[in-house]
């Protein structure tokens, strides 16, 4: 129970923060405009719509995780965002976060699968309302739905027009909140 509460108590609030950075510019974030511009620069068009979807998935997923409510859905939302971050930014850089790699994102996906498999614990909405929403099948379904959702968003966005100029876009995910100019989308930090 302590480990589950730790994941919920750390990852949940941090993802609420991550999402509200994208949506509202809170906590040093760049809001929809800045995040949307970054997303455009990495080929996620229309950028503002992708920023809104990613921000909502992270903020709502984080809030549900805090409450231990609809935990498989919360994990799916967070996993989808992390899969997209790996696919769009980190995969070419290898595993190590020091090289802008995918290790951080993969650890979050693993933590989400674990919390779905074991359940959010006795102090949760799911323990009272949905006690059977846990186990290996739920964990596998959650990870699978997160991966599928990441690809589905791309499929639904096909044919969107590119912006007039995305050669210099502030990076909403730069370390310590400072803005950087993104010239090589493969070298920029994750949106998640």
Secondary structure as UniProt FT lines:
FT   HELIX           2..24
FT   HELIX           26..28
FT   HELIX           31..41
FT   TURN            42..43
FT   HELIX           47..67
FT   HELIX           71..85
FT   HELIX           86..90
FT   HELIX           91..93
FT   HELIX           97..99
FT   HELIX           103..118
FT   HELIX           125..129
FT   TURN            131..132
FT   HELIX           136..157
FT   TURN            158..159
FT   STRAND          169..170
FT   TURN            172..173
FT   HELIX           175..177
FT   STRAND          181..182
FT   HELIX           185..187
//
